[in-house]
Every structure is written in C-alpha cells, then in structure tokens.
Amino acid sequence: MLEPLRKDSDDGGVYCLQFCRLDLPAVVDRVCSSKVHTLELHSVGLTHAALQTLANSLSRCPSLTTLDLGGNPLVGDDGARAIADALRPACAVTTLALDGGRIGDAGGASL
C-alpha cells in the first residue's frame, strides 16, 4: 500500500511522494482517479521506463496541473521529450519542474 509523505486532501489536494521504491503505476492510477492537482515526484529516482509510464498516463489525469519531476537525474533528453509529447494533446499541466534532470539542448527544445 502506498502512503504519501503528504496528501493534503482527497478532493484536489497535493500528492507528495518520496519513496525509495516507487510503484509508479499505482501512484498514477490513484492520482488519475482522483481530483489531485499537484503530483510531486521530486528525487524519487525515476527511471526512463517510469517516465514513459508516467508520460503515457498524463492524458488520463484531467485535474493534474502541477507536476514536479525535479531531482531525478535520469530524466535526460529522452525523458523530457516523452513528457513534452504527453503534455501537448489536451493535458491540463501548466507547471512542470525538471530541475536537476540533466536535460540538454535537445530535451529543452522539445519542452
């Protein structure tokens, strides 16, 4: 069972996770089925596969407006492109944090 460090409310609150082992599909399902508007996945050690899972699910999260993926060094250019592609078609995310993600010019251009 996932227990967030901070969850401000079930009705559109902030979902903050800092786990060593992150069950991202379960997190995404929980966020997408609720009215959570902020998902903080800062420094959780996201892998490329986890980023792709997240990117593929963003369109199912209509209430999500803030996404923090900062502090995950494996984001890189490929992860930035995957997230950018996911954000383009009808996604509500307006704030995206990617600090410390080792994103180069190519990844930055895609955003």
GUPA-757197 format. One record per residue: residue number from 0; x negated, y negated, z negated of N, C-alpha, C, CB in turn. Coordinates in nm, 2 decimals. Atoms other than C-alpha are relative to their C-alpha. Last residue first. Glycine has a CB too. Example, Ala and Ser with C-alpha at 12.3 -4.5 7.8 and 13.67 -1.06 7.14 Angstrom:
2
+------+--------+--------+--------+--------+--------+--------+--------+--------+--------+--------+--------+--------+
: mimi :    n.u :    n.v :    n.w :   ca.u :   ca.v :   ca.w :    c.u :    c.v :    c.w :   cb.u :   cb.v :   cb.w :
+------+--------+--------+--------+--------+--------+--------+--------+--------+--------+--------+--------+--------+
:    1 :   0.09 :   0.11 :   0.00 :  -1.37 :   0.11 :  -0.71 :   0.08 :  -0.11 :  -0.08 :  -0.04 :  -0.05 :   0.14 :
:    0 :  -0.09 :   0.12 :   0.00 :  -1.23 :   0.45 :  -0.78 :  -0.09 :  -0.12 :   0.00 :   0.10 :   0.00 :  -0.12 :
+------+--------+--------+--------+--------+--------+--------+--------+--------+--------+--------+--------+--------+
//
This chain:
111
+------+--------+--------+--------+--------+--------+--------+--------+--------+--------+--------+--------+--------+
: mimi :    n.u :    n.v :    n.w :   ca.u :   ca.v :   ca.w :    c.u :    c.v :    c.w :   cb.u :   cb.v :   cb.w :
+------+--------+--------+--------+--------+--------+--------+--------+--------+--------+--------+--------+--------+
:  110 :  -0.09 :   0.05 :   0.10 :  -0.97 :  -2.13 :   2.40 :   0.06 :  -0.14 :   0.04 :  -0.06 :  -0.02 :  -0.14 :
:  109 :  -0.12 :  -0.07 :  -0.02 :  -1.12 :  -1.97 :   2.71 :   0.11 :  -0.05 :  -0.10 :  -0.02 :   0.15 :  -0.03 :
:  108 :  -0.07 :   0.04 :  -0.12 :  -1.39 :  -2.23 :   2.72 :   0.14 :   0.06 :   0.02 :  -0.08 :   0.02 :   0.13 :
:  107 :  -0.06 :   0.13 :   0.02 :  -1.49 :  -2.16 :   2.37 :   0.08 :  -0.05 :   0.11 :  -0.11 :  -0.10 :  -0.04 :
:  106 :  -0.11 :  -0.02 :   0.09 :  -1.54 :  -1.79 :   2.44 :   0.07 :  -0.13 :  -0.03 :  -0.04 :   0.06 :  -0.12 :
:  105 :  -0.10 :  -0.07 :  -0.08 :  -1.76 :  -1.87 :   2.74 :   0.12 :   0.02 :  -0.08 :  -0.05 :   0.13 :   0.05 :
:  104 :  -0.06 :   0.09 :  -0.10 :  -1.96 :  -2.14 :   2.55 :   0.12 :   0.07 :   0.08 :  -0.10 :  -0.05 :   0.10 :
:  103 :   0.09 :   0.08 :  -0.09 :  -2.04 :  -1.91 :   2.26 :   0.09 :  -0.09 :   0.09 :  -0.09 :   0.09 :   0.08 :
:  102 :  -0.06 :   0.02 :  -0.13 :  -1.83 :  -1.79 :   1.97 :  -0.09 :  -0.09 :   0.08 :   0.14 :  -0.05 :  -0.01 :
:  101 :   0.10 :  -0.02 :  -0.10 :  -2.02 :  -1.66 :   1.67 :   0.05 :   0.00 :   0.14 :  -0.08 :   0.13 :  -0.02 :
:  100 :  -0.04 :  -0.12 :  -0.09 :  -1.71 :  -1.63 :   1.46 :  -0.10 :   0.02 :   0.11 :   0.13 :  -0.03 :   0.06 :
:   99 :   0.09 :  -0.11 :   0.03 :  -1.84 :  -1.85 :   1.18 :   0.02 :   0.12 :   0.08 :   0.02 :   0.04 :  -0.15 :
:   98 :   0.13 :   0.04 :   0.05 :  -1.54 :  -2.09 :   1.21 :  -0.08 :   0.13 :  -0.04 :   0.01 :  -0.09 :  -0.12 :
:   97 :   0.09 :  -0.11 :  -0.05 :  -1.25 :  -1.93 :   1.41 :  -0.14 :  -0.04 :  -0.05 :   0.00 :   0.01 :   0.15 :
:   96 :   0.13 :   0.02 :   0.06 :  -0.95 :  -2.12 :   1.26 :  -0.09 :   0.12 :   0.04 :   0.01 :  -0.01 :  -0.16 :
:   95 :   0.08 :  -0.12 :  -0.01 :  -0.64 :  -2.14 :   1.48 :  -0.14 :  -0.03 :  -0.06 :  -0.01 :   0.05 :   0.14 :
:   94 :   0.13 :   0.02 :   0.07 :  -0.36 :  -2.39 :   1.41 :  -0.07 :   0.13 :   0.00 :   0.02 :  -0.05 :  -0.14 :
:   93 :   0.05 :   0.14 :  -0.03 :  -0.06 :  -2.42 :   1.65 :  -0.13 :  -0.03 :  -0.07 :   0.10 :  -0.10 :  -0.04 :
:   92 :   0.12 :   0.04 :   0.08 :   0.05 :  -2.05 :   1.66 :  -0.05 :  -0.14 :   0.05 :  -0.12 :   0.10 :   0.02 :
:   91 :  -0.02 :   0.12 :   0.08 :   0.40 :  -2.03 :   1.80 :  -0.12 :  -0.05 :  -0.07 :   0.11 :   0.03 :  -0.10 :
:   90 :   0.05 :  -0.03 :   0.13 :   0.32 :  -1.79 :   2.09 :   0.01 :  -0.13 :  -0.08 :  -0.15 :   0.05 :  -0.01 :
:   89 :  -0.11 :   0.02 :   0.10 :   0.52 :  -1.82 :   2.41 :  -0.04 :   0.05 :  -0.14 :   0.12 :   0.09 :   0.04 :
:   88 :  -0.14 :  -0.02 :  -0.03 :   0.25 :  -1.69 :   2.65 :   0.10 :  -0.01 :  -0.12 :   0.02 :   0.13 :   0.08 :
:   87 :  -0.06 :   0.08 :  -0.11 :  -0.08 :  -1.86 :   2.58 :   0.15 :   0.03 :   0.03 :  -0.08 :   0.04 :   0.13 :
:   86 :  -0.07 :   0.12 :   0.04 :  -0.17 :  -1.73 :   2.24 :   0.07 :  -0.07 :   0.11 :  -0.10 :  -0.09 :  -0.07 :
:   85 :  -0.13 :  -0.03 :   0.08 :  -0.24 :  -1.37 :   2.34 :   0.07 :  -0.13 :  -0.04 :  -0.04 :   0.08 :  -0.13 :
:   84 :  -0.09 :  -0.06 :  -0.09 :  -0.49 :  -1.48 :   2.61 :   0.13 :   0.03 :  -0.07 :  -0.05 :   0.13 :   0.06 :
:   83 :  -0.05 :   0.11 :  -0.08 :  -0.67 :  -1.71 :   2.36 :   0.11 :   0.06 :   0.10 :  -0.11 :  -0.06 :   0.08 :
:   82 :  -0.09 :   0.09 :   0.07 :  -0.69 :  -1.43 :   2.11 :   0.06 :  -0.11 :   0.08 :  -0.07 :  -0.06 :  -0.13 :
:   81 :  -0.12 :  -0.08 :   0.03 :  -0.84 :  -1.19 :   2.36 :   0.10 :  -0.08 :  -0.08 :  -0.04 :   0.13 :  -0.08 :
:   80 :  -0.08 :  -0.01 :  -0.12 :  -1.08 :  -1.46 :   2.49 :   0.13 :   0.08 :  -0.02 :  -0.08 :   0.07 :   0.11 :
:   79 :  -0.06 :   0.13 :  -0.03 :  -1.20 :  -1.54 :   2.14 :   0.09 :   0.00 :   0.13 :  -0.11 :  -0.11 :   0.01 :
:   78 :  -0.11 :   0.01 :   0.09 :  -1.25 :  -1.17 :   2.07 :   0.07 :  -0.13 :   0.02 :  -0.05 :   0.00 :  -0.15 :
:   77 :  -0.11 :  -0.09 :  -0.04 :  -1.46 :  -1.13 :   2.38 :   0.12 :  -0.01 :  -0.09 :  -0.05 :   0.14 :   0.00 :
:   76 :  -0.07 :   0.05 :  -0.12 :  -1.66 :  -1.45 :   2.31 :   0.11 :   0.09 :   0.04 :  -0.10 :  -0.01 :   0.11 :
:   75 :   0.07 :   0.02 :  -0.13 :  -1.75 :  -1.35 :   1.96 :   0.08 :  -0.05 :   0.11 :  -0.07 :   0.13 :   0.03 :
:   74 :  -0.10 :   0.06 :  -0.09 :  -1.51 :  -1.24 :   1.69 :  -0.06 :  -0.02 :   0.13 :   0.06 :  -0.13 :  -0.06 :
:   73 :  -0.02 :  -0.08 :  -0.12 :  -1.77 :  -1.01 :   1.54 :   0.10 :  -0.05 :   0.09 :   0.03 :   0.14 :  -0.04 :
:   72 :   0.10 :   0.02 :  -0.10 :  -1.89 :  -1.28 :   1.29 :   0.02 :   0.09 :   0.13 :  -0.13 :   0.03 :  -0.05 :
:   71 :   0.01 :  -0.14 :  -0.06 :  -1.57 :  -1.28 :   1.10 :  -0.09 :  -0.01 :   0.12 :   0.15 :   0.05 :   0.04 :
:   70 :   0.09 :  -0.08 :   0.08 :  -1.59 :  -1.59 :   0.88 :  -0.01 :   0.14 :   0.04 :   0.04 :   0.00 :  -0.14 :
:   69 :   0.13 :   0.05 :   0.03 :  -1.29 :  -1.76 :   1.03 :  -0.08 :   0.10 :  -0.08 :   0.00 :  -0.13 :  -0.07 :
:   68 :   0.09 :  -0.12 :  -0.03 :  -0.99 :  -1.56 :   1.16 :  -0.15 :  -0.04 :  -0.03 :   0.02 :   0.04 :   0.14 :
:   67 :   0.13 :   0.02 :   0.05 :  -0.73 :  -1.80 :   1.01 :  -0.08 :   0.12 :   0.02 :  -0.01 :  -0.05 :  -0.14 :
:   66 :   0.08 :  -0.13 :   0.00 :  -0.40 :  -1.80 :   1.20 :  -0.14 :  -0.04 :  -0.03 :   0.01 :   0.07 :   0.13 :
:   65 :   0.14 :   0.03 :   0.04 :  -0.14 :  -2.08 :   1.14 :  -0.07 :   0.14 :  -0.01 :  -0.01 :  -0.08 :  -0.13 :
:   64 :   0.05 :   0.12 :  -0.06 :   0.20 :  -2.09 :   1.32 :  -0.15 :  -0.03 :  -0.03 :   0.08 :  -0.12 :  -0.05 :
:   63 :   0.14 :   0.02 :   0.03 :   0.34 :  -1.74 :   1.27 :  -0.05 :  -0.13 :   0.07 :  -0.09 :   0.12 :   0.04 :
:   62 :   0.01 :   0.10 :   0.10 :   0.72 :  -1.75 :   1.28 :  -0.15 :  -0.04 :  -0.03 :   0.06 :   0.05 :  -0.13 :
:   61 :  -0.05 :   0.13 :  -0.04 :   0.75 :  -1.58 :   1.61 :  -0.01 :  -0.10 :  -0.10 :   0.15 :   0.02 :   0.04 :
:   60 :   0.00 :   0.08 :   0.12 :   0.52 :  -1.29 :   1.53 :   0.05 :  -0.14 :   0.02 :  -0.14 :   0.00 :  -0.07 :
:   59 :  -0.10 :  -0.05 :   0.09 :   0.58 :  -1.03 :   1.80 :   0.02 :  -0.07 :  -0.13 :  -0.02 :   0.15 :  -0.03 :
:   58 :  -0.13 :   0.04 :  -0.06 :   0.38 :  -1.23 :   2.05 :   0.12 :   0.05 :  -0.08 :   0.01 :   0.05 :   0.15 :
:   57 :  -0.03 :   0.14 :   0.03 :   0.08 :  -1.20 :   1.82 :   0.14 :  -0.05 :   0.06 :  -0.10 :  -0.09 :   0.05 :
:   56 :  -0.11 :   0.01 :   0.08 :   0.07 :  -0.82 :   1.84 :   0.05 :  -0.15 :  -0.03 :  -0.02 :   0.06 :  -0.14 :
:   55 :  -0.11 :  -0.07 :  -0.06 :  -0.17 :  -0.76 :   2.12 :   0.13 :  -0.02 :  -0.07 :  -0.03 :   0.15 :   0.02 :
:   54 :  -0.03 :   0.08 :  -0.12 :  -0.41 :  -1.02 :   1.98 :   0.13 :   0.06 :   0.07 :  -0.11 :   0.00 :   0.10 :
:   53 :  -0.07 :   0.13 :   0.04 :  -0.40 :  -0.85 :   1.64 :   0.05 :  -0.08 :   0.12 :  -0.10 :  -0.08 :  -0.08 :
:   52 :  -0.12 :  -0.03 :   0.07 :  -0.48 :  -0.51 :   1.78 :   0.08 :  -0.12 :  -0.03 :  -0.02 :   0.09 :  -0.12 :
:   51 :  -0.08 :  -0.04 :  -0.12 :  -0.75 :  -0.66 :   2.01 :   0.14 :   0.04 :  -0.06 :  -0.06 :   0.11 :   0.08 :
:   50 :  -0.04 :   0.12 :  -0.07 :  -0.90 :  -0.83 :   1.70 :   0.09 :   0.03 :   0.12 :  -0.12 :  -0.08 :   0.05 :
:   49 :  -0.10 :   0.06 :   0.09 :  -0.90 :  -0.50 :   1.51 :   0.05 :  -0.13 :   0.07 :  -0.06 :  -0.03 :  -0.14 :
:   48 :  -0.12 :  -0.07 :  -0.01 :  -1.08 :  -0.33 :   1.80 :   0.12 :  -0.06 :  -0.08 :  -0.02 :   0.15 :  -0.04 :
:   47 :  -0.06 :   0.03 :  -0.14 :  -1.34 :  -0.60 :   1.82 :   0.13 :   0.07 :   0.01 :  -0.10 :   0.04 :   0.11 :
:   46 :   0.08 :  -0.06 :  -0.11 :  -1.40 :  -0.56 :   1.44 :   0.07 :  -0.04 :   0.13 :   0.00 :   0.16 :  -0.01 :
:   45 :  -0.07 :  -0.05 :  -0.12 :  -1.27 :  -0.78 :   1.17 :  -0.09 :   0.05 :   0.10 :   0.09 :  -0.12 :   0.05 :
:   44 :   0.07 :  -0.10 :  -0.07 :  -1.49 :  -0.80 :   0.86 :   0.07 :   0.06 :   0.12 :  -0.05 :   0.11 :  -0.08 :
:   43 :  -0.04 :  -0.13 :   0.03 :  -1.25 :  -0.96 :   0.62 :  -0.07 :   0.11 :   0.09 :   0.15 :   0.01 :   0.02 :
:   42 :   0.11 :  -0.08 :   0.06 :  -1.42 :  -1.30 :   0.61 :   0.05 :   0.14 :  -0.04 :  -0.06 :  -0.07 :  -0.11 :
:   41 :   0.14 :   0.06 :   0.01 :  -1.10 :  -1.50 :   0.66 :  -0.09 :   0.09 :  -0.06 :   0.01 :  -0.14 :  -0.07 :
:   40 :   0.09 :  -0.12 :  -0.01 :  -0.79 :  -1.31 :   0.76 :  -0.14 :  -0.04 :   0.00 :   0.04 :   0.09 :   0.13 :
:   39 :   0.14 :   0.03 :   0.02 :  -0.54 :  -1.58 :   0.66 :  -0.08 :   0.13 :  -0.01 :  -0.02 :  -0.08 :  -0.13 :
:   38 :   0.07 :  -0.12 :   0.02 :  -0.20 :  -1.55 :   0.81 :  -0.15 :  -0.03 :  -0.01 :   0.03 :   0.11 :   0.11 :
:   37 :   0.14 :   0.01 :   0.01 :   0.03 :  -1.85 :   0.78 :  -0.06 :   0.14 :  -0.03 :  -0.04 :  -0.11 :  -0.10 :
:   36 :   0.05 :   0.09 :  -0.10 :   0.39 :  -1.87 :   0.89 :  -0.15 :  -0.02 :   0.00 :   0.07 :  -0.14 :  -0.02 :
:   35 :   0.13 :   0.06 :   0.04 :   0.54 :  -1.57 :   0.72 :  -0.05 :  -0.09 :   0.11 :  -0.10 :   0.12 :  -0.03 :
:   34 :   0.01 :   0.14 :  -0.05 :   0.90 :  -1.52 :   0.82 :  -0.13 :  -0.07 :  -0.04 :   0.12 :  -0.08 :  -0.05 :
:   33 :  -0.04 :   0.09 :   0.10 :   0.89 :  -1.14 :   0.80 :   0.00 :  -0.15 :   0.06 :  -0.09 :   0.00 :  -0.12 :
:   32 :  -0.14 :  -0.03 :   0.04 :   0.88 :  -0.86 :   1.05 :   0.05 :  -0.09 :  -0.11 :   0.01 :   0.15 :  -0.05 :
:   31 :  -0.09 :   0.02 :  -0.11 :   0.58 :  -0.99 :   1.22 :   0.14 :   0.02 :  -0.03 :  -0.04 :   0.09 :   0.12 :
:   30 :  -0.01 :   0.14 :  -0.03 :   0.38 :  -1.03 :   0.90 :   0.11 :  -0.03 :   0.11 :  -0.14 :  -0.06 :   0.04 :
:   29 :  -0.06 :   0.07 :   0.11 :   0.45 :  -0.68 :   0.78 :   0.02 :  -0.15 :   0.03 :  -0.08 :   0.01 :  -0.13 :
:   28 :  -0.14 :  -0.04 :   0.01 :   0.38 :  -0.52 :   1.11 :   0.08 :  -0.08 :  -0.11 :   0.01 :   0.15 :  -0.02 :
:   27 :  -0.07 :   0.07 :  -0.11 :   0.06 :  -0.73 :   1.14 :   0.15 :   0.04 :   0.00 :  -0.06 :   0.05 :   0.14 :
:   26 :  -0.01 :   0.15 :   0.03 :  -0.05 :  -0.62 :   0.80 :   0.08 :  -0.07 :   0.11 :  -0.15 :  -0.06 :  -0.01 :
:   25 :  -0.10 :   0.01 :   0.10 :   0.03 :  -0.25 :   0.87 :   0.02 :  -0.15 :  -0.04 :  -0.04 :   0.08 :  -0.13 :
:   24 :  -0.13 :  -0.03 :  -0.06 :  -0.16 :  -0.26 :   1.20 :   0.11 :  -0.02 :  -0.11 :   0.00 :   0.14 :   0.06 :
:   23 :  -0.06 :   0.11 :  -0.08 :  -0.45 :  -0.44 :   1.02 :   0.13 :   0.03 :   0.07 :  -0.10 :  -0.04 :   0.11 :
:   22 :  -0.09 :  -0.08 :  -0.09 :  -0.52 :  -0.18 :   0.76 :   0.08 :  -0.10 :   0.08 :   0.10 :   0.09 :  -0.09 :
:   21 :  -0.12 :   0.07 :  -0.03 :  -0.81 :  -0.38 :   0.61 :   0.08 :   0.09 :   0.10 :  -0.03 :  -0.13 :   0.07 :
:   20 :  -0.06 :  -0.09 :  -0.10 :  -1.09 :  -0.21 :   0.43 :   0.14 :  -0.05 :   0.03 :   0.01 :   0.15 :  -0.05 :
:   19 :   0.12 :  -0.06 :  -0.06 :  -1.30 :  -0.46 :   0.24 :   0.05 :   0.09 :   0.11 :  -0.09 :   0.07 :  -0.10 :
:   18 :   0.03 :  -0.14 :   0.03 :  -0.99 :  -0.66 :   0.18 :  -0.13 :   0.04 :   0.06 :   0.12 :   0.08 :   0.04 :
:   17 :   0.15 :  -0.02 :   0.01 :  -0.93 :  -1.03 :   0.16 :  -0.03 :   0.14 :  -0.05 :  -0.06 :  -0.11 :  -0.09 :
:   16 :   0.05 :  -0.13 :   0.03 :  -0.57 :  -1.11 :   0.26 :  -0.16 :   0.00 :   0.00 :   0.04 :   0.10 :   0.11 :
:   15 :   0.14 :   0.01 :   0.01 :  -0.37 :  -1.43 :   0.24 :  -0.06 :   0.14 :  -0.03 :  -0.04 :  -0.10 :  -0.10 :
:   14 :   0.05 :  -0.14 :   0.02 :  -0.01 :  -1.43 :   0.35 :  -0.15 :  -0.01 :   0.01 :   0.06 :   0.10 :   0.10 :
:   13 :   0.14 :  -0.03 :  -0.05 :   0.13 :  -1.78 :   0.32 :  -0.03 :   0.14 :  -0.04 :  -0.10 :  -0.10 :  -0.06 :
:   12 :   0.12 :   0.04 :   0.07 :   0.50 :  -1.83 :   0.29 :  -0.13 :   0.03 :   0.06 :   0.01 :   0.06 :  -0.14 :
:   11 :   0.08 :   0.10 :  -0.07 :   0.79 :  -1.81 :   0.53 :  -0.12 :  -0.05 :  -0.07 :   0.08 :  -0.12 :   0.03 :
:   10 :  -0.08 :   0.08 :  -0.10 :   1.06 :  -1.64 :   0.33 :  -0.09 :  -0.11 :   0.06 :   0.12 :  -0.06 :  -0.07 :
:    9 :  -0.05 :  -0.10 :  -0.10 :   0.88 :  -1.36 :   0.14 :   0.07 :  -0.08 :   0.12 :   0.09 :   0.10 :  -0.06 :
:    8 :  -0.14 :  -0.04 :   0.00 :   0.69 :  -1.62 :  -0.06 :   0.03 :   0.10 :   0.11 :   0.08 :  -0.13 :   0.02 :
:    7 :  -0.08 :   0.11 :   0.06 :   0.35 :  -1.75 :  -0.16 :   0.15 :   0.03 :   0.00 :  -0.03 :  -0.13 :   0.06 :
:    6 :  -0.11 :   0.00 :  -0.09 :   0.15 :  -1.43 :  -0.10 :   0.10 :  -0.10 :  -0.06 :   0.06 :   0.14 :   0.02 :
:    5 :  -0.10 :   0.10 :   0.02 :  -0.19 :  -1.44 :  -0.24 :   0.11 :   0.01 :   0.10 :  -0.07 :  -0.14 :   0.01 :
:    4 :   0.05 :   0.08 :   0.11 :  -0.45 :  -1.17 :  -0.30 :   0.10 :  -0.11 :  -0.03 :  -0.14 :  -0.06 :   0.04 :
:    3 :   0.08 :   0.12 :  -0.03 :  -0.24 :  -0.95 :  -0.08 :  -0.05 :  -0.07 :  -0.12 :   0.09 :  -0.10 :   0.08 :
:    2 :  -0.03 :   0.10 :   0.10 :  -0.14 :  -0.60 :  -0.19 :  -0.09 :  -0.12 :   0.04 :  -0.03 :   0.05 :  -0.14 :
:    1 :   0.08 :   0.12 :  -0.01 :  -0.13 :  -0.34 :   0.09 :   0.05 :  -0.10 :  -0.11 :   0.01 :  -0.07 :   0.14 :
:    0 :  -0.08 :   0.12 :   0.00 :   0.00 :   0.00 :   0.00 :  -0.09 :  -0.12 :   0.00 :   0.10 :   0.00 :  -0.12 :
+------+--------+--------+--------+--------+--------+--------+--------+--------+--------+--------+--------+--------+
//
